[in-house]
Amino acid sequence: MIRFQQNARPRTDTPAHLFTVGQTVRMKSRTGLAQKAAELFQIKSRLPVKDGSPQYRIRSDQETYERVTTEDNLEAADNPAS
């Protein structure tokens, strides 16, 4: 028999997704590489956590394919470029 604990706290060991479907993001800048406006992506779907970081399926209007990346590689597009 399974017993459920009353007033149990939700599990917090799985990180929550920071970005929402439809949000515009960009890849975080890498040292020595300039950011371009063309490098904007739209979140198409949320995927399971991989190595402690939530994953996303993203797509750029300039590309004919979708990419999969982890949250630690993304930043909101409304943030100023580094």
C-alpha positions as CSV (number, residue, x, y, z in Angstrom):
1,M,0.0,0.0,0.0
2,I,1.2,3.5,-0.9
3,R,0.8,6.2,1.7
4,F,0.7,9.9,0.8
5,Q,2.1,12.4,3.2
6,Q,-0.2,15.2,4.0
7,N,1.2,18.7,3.4
8,A,4.0,17.2,1.5
9,R,6.3,19.7,-0.2
10,P,6.8,19.6,-4.0
11,R,10.0,18.1,-5.3
12,T,12.7,20.8,-5.8
13,D,15.5,18.7,-7.2
14,T,14.5,19.3,-10.8
15,P,15.2,22.8,-12.0
16,A,12.2,24.7,-13.5
17,H,12.3,26.1,-17.0
18,L,13.2,29.8,-17.1
19,F,11.9,30.5,-20.6
20,T,8.4,30.1,-22.0
21,V,7.2,28.7,-25.4
22,G,7.1,31.5,-27.9
23,Q,9.7,33.6,-26.1
24,T,12.6,35.1,-28.1
25,V,16.1,34.3,-26.9
26,R,19.6,34.3,-28.2
27,M,22.6,32.1,-27.6
28,K,24.9,33.5,-24.9
29,S,28.0,35.2,-26.3
30,R,31.2,33.3,-26.4
31,T,34.5,35.0,-25.9
32,G,35.7,36.7,-29.1
33,L,32.5,36.2,-31.1
34,A,30.2,39.1,-31.8
35,Q,26.4,38.8,-31.4
36,K,24.2,39.4,-34.4
37,A,20.5,40.3,-34.6
38,A,20.1,37.3,-36.9
39,E,21.1,35.0,-34.0
40,L,17.6,35.4,-32.4
41,F,15.7,32.2,-31.7
42,Q,12.1,31.4,-30.7
43,I,11.4,28.8,-28.0
44,K,9.4,26.1,-29.8
45,S,9.1,23.6,-26.9
46,R,10.4,22.7,-23.5
47,L,12.3,19.4,-23.2
48,P,13.4,17.4,-20.1
49,V,16.3,18.4,-18.0
50,K,19.8,17.2,-19.1
51,D,22.8,17.3,-16.8
52,G,20.9,19.6,-14.4
53,S,19.9,22.2,-17.0
54,P,16.4,22.3,-18.7
55,Q,16.5,21.8,-22.4
56,Y,14.6,23.7,-25.2
57,R,13.8,23.2,-28.9
58,I,14.6,26.5,-30.6
59,R,14.3,27.9,-34.1
60,S,15.6,30.9,-36.0
61,D,13.7,32.5,-38.9
62,Q,17.0,32.4,-40.9
63,E,17.4,28.6,-40.6
64,T,15.3,25.8,-42.0
65,Y,15.9,23.5,-39.0
66,E,15.4,23.5,-35.2
67,R,18.1,23.2,-32.6
68,V,18.1,21.6,-29.2
69,T,20.1,23.4,-26.4
70,T,20.2,23.6,-22.7
71,E,19.1,26.7,-20.7
72,D,22.6,27.6,-19.6
73,N,23.4,28.4,-23.3
74,L,20.5,30.9,-23.6
75,E,19.6,34.4,-22.5
76,A,16.5,36.5,-23.0
77,A,16.7,38.6,-26.2
78,D,15.7,41.7,-24.3
79,N,18.9,41.6,-22.2
80,P,21.7,43.8,-23.5
81,A,24.4,42.0,-25.4
82,S,27.6,41.4,-23.4
